[in-house]
Amino acid sequence: MNISVIGTGYVGLTLSALLAKVGHKVHCIDVIEDKIKTIKEGKSYFYELGLDNLVKYGIDSRNLTPTLNYEEGVKDADIIFLSVGTPSGADGGWDLTYIYDAVENAAKFMKDGVIFVQRSTVPVGTGKRAIEIIKKTNPKANFTYLSSPEFLREGSAVLDSIIQDRIVMGGDNEEKKKILFKIFEEIEKMAPQITEETPEIHEYASTYISNGGSKEGAFKDKCISTCLESAELIKVCSNTFLATKITFANNIARVCDRVGANINEVMDGVGMDRRIGRSFLYAGLGFGGGCFPKDVKGLIKSTEDLGVDAQLFKRVYELNESQVDYVVDCIKQMGVLGGSQVGVLGLSFKPGTSDVRVSPAGRLCKALSHEGFAVLATDPRAIEESKKDFPEDKNLKYVDTVEDVFKNSEIVVLATEWPEYKELDYERLSKLMKSKNFYDARNFLEKEKMNKIFKFDNLGA
Ligand SMILES: NC(=O)c1ccc[n+]([C@@H]2O[C@H](COP(=O)([O-])OP(=O)(O)OC[C@H]3O[C@@H](n4cnc5c(N)ncnc54)[C@H](O)[C@@H]3O)[C@@H](O)[C@H]2O)c1
């Protein structure tokens, strides 16, 4: 089929590359020239495990054509996927400017019978408004509009896209929904080949699939057909619920710190209840990234606009905001005073990605700098991105090596749980420090081992 994907971010580029891999003729459209230029060279402009291989295949096979030109990108498309950003607006709600711009531009050039599929995270009512815009822009057009939210996680975007937990399809045209389900099934059928061709994914996939367990199963059982509004709400609810689980664990970790309980033991016990589950019940620096913070804020705004109580979601957001300050207090309680040098390991909002949008690690660096600490921070992938989102200042500097982070520091804080930080030679690194203090803000490292080397503390354990 001829397919157009609008927006080449984590969602759009991953989808484009997979559709091209399956054999579709895909145009991926963006408005930023540098991004299109890099994709044309056969690589991704952001880091995501296994994505470069797929983009390269798309370009080499000529199945993937990146373009800045809407007419070229849309005119032959049987299906148009919409995957542009939906950041927070000034009022806290989602800014839908990019969505409506993309819809209007696509509507100008679309061919008759096209299916629009919304993959971005949007508030209820966006689909209805988008349909109005398409009709207004192209009054004679015959089209279908479906909402099929994306659920991938950065850091495992390819893997999540080849083996999805569920495929939600909202709208009122059952025949067209079947076409879309089939397309996603084709991608899933290629999962073994894709993982085999990309060794890093293969290795990661085998542990992930065996740990996740529930991800495999008959494809049709994962296909959910709903009305437009339900599909839009499913995605926003999923993100807010996961954010709530994280905040719940973080709040209980604070209780554990007071009473001497261990958050990991508590959540192991709680999570073994099948009604609750263990995932996302981990204490840490809080949620961040390009999705959870804006989606919780967006749900607060749209809930309030509807006159429904939004206190639950508000509290989740506020508590998450305060988690970085809580960690700064914990560091001070270890006896590390303002003015001291603090080393920070990790800057991306989670491991496996170079994304630093609303990164708790970046926020921690800024908070420490604000308190007068001299901060030296590093990351395996995200230093350049951090320089843009969390600029260096008189107290905050980015360094290339972990040695630089430890050298002369009063304390080192683990802020993002990159796997490579598990294997560091902490014995050797500790000798570079001024004082051997270590705070694990992700509860990632083995406490017993670290206790032998450092004056060590972590969250609630
Ligand atoms: N990143 C994730 O993990 C994830 C997961 C699921 C859903 N989502 C949702 O999917 C959507 C996209 O997320 P993302 O992380 O891929 O965003 P992103 O910011 O990485 O990418 C969006 C892209 O859209 C482009 N764009 C903006 N306006 C455009 C226009 N008018 N025409 C063409 N391109 C345009 C931008 O230049 C950018 O490259 C958001 O709604 C997000 O909430 C994201």
The ligand as an ORCA input file, in Angstrom:
! r2SCAN-3c Opt
* xyz 0 1
  N       7.564      9.266     22.516
  C       6.804      8.311     23.027
  O       7.261      7.457     23.783
  C       5.352      8.248     22.665
  C       4.662      7.058     22.878
  C       3.313      7.003     22.546
  C       2.663      8.122     22.076
  N       3.357      9.281     21.921
  C       2.618     10.445     21.401
  O       2.825     10.494     20.006
  C       2.949     11.847     19.568
  C       4.299     12.069     18.928
  O       5.276     11.802     19.903
  P       6.842     11.773     19.557
  O       7.547     11.419     20.823
  O       7.055     10.968     18.339
  O       7.055     13.334     19.239
  P       8.328     14.037     18.612
  O       8.329     15.418     19.111
  O       9.541     13.181     18.796
  O       7.993     14.044     17.052
  C       6.974     14.803     16.464
  C       7.447     15.225     15.086
  O       6.388     15.909     14.416
  C       6.978     16.931     13.614
  N       5.941     17.895     13.256
  C       5.391     18.882     13.984
  N       4.455     19.531     13.261
  C       4.406     18.941     12.064
  C       3.634     19.139     10.897
  N       2.689     20.078     10.833
  N       3.862     18.337      9.829
  C       4.797     17.373      9.874
  N       5.549     17.136     10.955
  C       5.361     17.901     12.032
  C       8.089     17.473     14.508
  O       9.049     18.178     13.788
  C       8.628     16.185     15.113
  O       9.692     15.659     14.357
  C       2.689     12.699     20.805
  O       1.324     12.973     20.892
  C       3.086     11.767     21.942
  O       2.429     12.089     23.148
  C       4.696      9.365     22.177
*
